[in-house]
Amino acid sequence: MISIIITAYKEEKTIGKAIESIVNNNLKNYEIIVTAPDDETLNVAKSYQKKNKRVKLLRDLGKGKPAALNQAVAKAKGEILVLTDGDIYLDENSLKPLLKPLERKEIGAVSGNPISLNPKNTLFGYWAYWLTKVASDRRIDSVKNNKQFFCSGYLFAIRKSLFPHLPEDLLSEDGYISNNIYEKGYLIDYSKESYAYIKYPTNFSDWIIQKKRSAGGYNQIKKLTNKEMRSFKKESIGGLFYFFKYTKNFKEFLWLIELFLARIYLWFVIYQDINIKKKSHKEIWKRVESTK
């Protein structure tokens, strides 16, 4: 059986589409576990449960995504887990290619391919487009060259036996889980055809909030595991190779320069929050309203 876990919080406007997109993949043996702490999301999900007995509801304790995942995984019946979020929807052909590589014994997890829904002809839309394209290219390159990379938290599949108990204060559970898979001697594969459609931030303050959770989480993982999977230096050197690949005109070139400067500022904020101000998980993790 496949257990598909959707973590959500106040996603009553999007949870229905998230559930429908999974059902439309026409898997044969699966369950959908929707975990959320709020009535609004669970009430909408309940209407889908009435139509489809495969949909199960779980009220988590509201302690954040890592704690919710620990609770949901404990309830999951499947040997394979698919993890995604309540504000994301999948292509109708996403799940089968995501699950296929797990037929190989050496594969511990498979990452999906995040696709930006934001219009490319805006500053933040272009940033989202460029970053997701580069991330996809890097994953393809990593698989080809036997390099380690991390799964996308927006969509990935993992063997349940490899899912670690997550510290509740984690900022980037995808990085922590990915590192654990490699530590146990397994590989991670990438399914470019497994599209997960996401709305990214549309203003700078929300962009910083979101990126602090993802990029900043890797500083936290370094402290927990003594292994550096992501840093400003690695990001800068790797990004230069792709600098002009997805830049089609002068306006996009200027936007890319702004993105580079924004990433410098982002890493400064991360360093300050984690190493100087020593902010807690609750202080750093904030809801990104413009992505809803």
N, C-alpha and C positions, 0 to 999 in steps of 0.2 A: 504493500500500500504506500501511496504518496501522501504525506501530510503537508498541506499548504497553509502556512501561518501568515496571517495578515495582522501586523501590529498597527494600531490606530489610536488617535486621541483627538476628539472633537472633529471627526471627519465625516459627519453625517451627510455632507454635500457630495462626497466623492466615494464613500465606501460601497455604494450600490454598483457603481461602474467598475470598481475594483473587483468585486465578487463576480459580476457578469462576465468580465474579460477572462477570468479563470475558468468559469463554466464553459465558455465558448471555445476553450481549447480541446474539449471533448476527450479528456482522459478517461480511462475505464475504471481504475481502482484508486480512489482518492478521497480525502476529506479536506474541508476548508475550515480552519479554526480562526475565527475573528476574535482578537483579544483587544479590549479597550477598557478604560476605567469609567467612562462616561455614559450616561443614559442615552444621549442623543445619537451617538454612533451605534450603540447596541440595539436601540429600537428600530433603526433603519435596517440593520443586519438581520433582525428578527423577522422582518417581512420577507426576506429572501430565504430564511430558514423554513418558513411555512411552505414555500414552493419547492425546496430542495433539501432533503434530509441529510445531504452530505455537509451542509453548512452547520457548524457548531459555534456556540458563543461562549466566551470566557471573559468574565470581569476580572481584570487584573487590579493590583492594589494601588496603581497610580504612582509607582516609584520610578518610572522611566522605562525606556525600551529594553535595556538589558534584563531587568527584573521581570518584565512582561514576557520576554522570550524564554527565560528560565522556566516560568510557570507554564507556558504553552507547550514547550518541548516535553515537559514531564507528562503532559496529557496526550501528546501526539501518539497515534498508533502506528504510523508509517516507519519503515526502515530508512526512507529517504525523506528529507525535509526540504521544502521550498519556502524561502523567506522573502517577504515583500511587505509593502506598506499600504495603508488605507487611502493615500492620496495619489496612488499610482495605478495605471491600468496597463494590461499586457496586450500584445498583438495576439491574434487568435492562433497563431502558429509558433508561439514562443516556448511553450513548455516541453514539447517532445524533443527538440534539439538541445534543450537545457539538460534533460535527463539522460539522453543517449550516452554521453561520455562516461557516465557512472557505471555502465556495463563493464568497463575496464577496471580491474581490481586495484590498480595503482592510483586511480583518480579518487580524491577525497571530496572535492567540491567543484562546482562549475559556476562561473560568473555569467550573468546576463549582460545585456548591452543597453545602458541608459540612453534614451533619446530625448532631446529637449523639445518641449512643446512651445517654447517662447519664439516669437517672430525674430528671424535672423537680422532683420533690418533695423534693430534697435541696439543700443549699447549693451545692455545686460543680456539680450537675446543672443547677440554675437558672442559674448563671453561664454555663455552656456553652450552654444554650438561648438565653439573652438575647443573648449575644455573636454567636452564629451567625445569629440572626434579624436583628440590626442590621446585620451584615456583608452579608447578602443584600439588605436594603432599600437600603443604601448603593450596592451594585453596580447595582441596578435604577435608582436615581436618577442614578447617574453615566452610564449608557448613555443615559438619556432626555435628560440635559442636556449631553451631550458633554464630560463631565469625565473626567479620567484616574483610573484605579484599578488595583489590582494583582490578579493572578490568585491563586487559592488554591493553595498548594503541595500540598494533598491531592489535587486533581484538576484538571488543565487540559490543553488541546490547543494545540499550537503548530506553525507551519510549521518544518520542520527547518532551512531556510535562514536562519531568524531566531534560531536557538539560539546564544547566545554561548559562548565558552569561559569557564568559571566559575573564578574564583579559589578555590583549595582551602580558604581560611579563611573563606568566606562563611557567615554565620549564616542569612540569608534569601535563598535562591536564587530564590524566586518573585518577590520584589521586584526583585532585580537583573535578572532576565529581563524582567519587565514594563517596567521603565524602558528597557531596551535596545530593546524593541519600539516604544515611543513615539519613541525617539531616531531610529529608522530610518523614521519616518513612517507607521507602521501603527497601527491601532486594536485595542483589546481589547473583546471582547463577553462577555456573561454568559448562561449557560444555567441558569435556575432549576430546570428539570426534570432536570438532571443531578446526581442525588443521590449523594453519597459519605458513607457512614456511618462515623462515627468515635467511638471511646471517648476521652473527655477525662479529665484528671487528677481524682482523687478525694480528694486532700489538698493542703494549702497549699504544702508544699515542692515537690511535683511541679508544681503549678500555676505557681509562680515559675520553675522550671527551663524549662518549656515556653514560657512567655511571654517569658522573657529571650531565647530563641532567635529568636522571631518579631518582637516589638516592638524588641528590642535590635538586631536585624539591620538595621533601617531607619536607625538612627544610623550604622551602619557604611557603608551604601549612600550616605548623605549625604556621608560623607567621600570615598568613591570617585568619586561622580558630581556632587557639589555640588548635589544636588537633594533637597529634603525631601518625601518622600512620606507620612511618618507622624511624628507627634510628640505629646507630652503635650497641648500646646495644641490641636492639631487634633482629637485624640481626645476631649478634654473638651467642646469646643464642639459637635462633631458628635453626641456621645453624649447631650447634654442634650435634644435634639429628640426622642429615642426613649425618654426616661427612663420615661414612664408607659405607653408603647404596649403593652408585654408584661407589665405588672404588674397582677395580678388581685386581690390581697388584701394585707393589712397585712404578713404574713410575707414575701411576695415584695418588698414595698417596703423592708423592713429588709435583706433580702439584697442588694438593689440598692445601698443605702447602703454596705454592707460591700464590695461589688464596687468602688465608686468609691474607697473608701479603699485597697483592695488595689492598684488601678491606680496611685494616687499613690505607694505604697510601691514598686511594680514599677519605675516610671520613675526613682525615686531609686536603686534598686539598679543599674539599667542605667547610669545616669550614673556611678555610683561605679565599677562594674566596667570600663567602657570608657574613661572619661576620667581617672580617678584611679588605680585599680589597674592599668589597661591590661592586662587579662586577654586571653589568647590565645583563638583559636577552640576549641582542645582543652579549655581550662579552663572555658569557658562552655557548650559543647555537652555535655550529659549525657543519658543514656538515661532516659526517663520510665517507670518501671516500672508505675505504676498504670494506664497506658493500654493495657497489653498483655493 
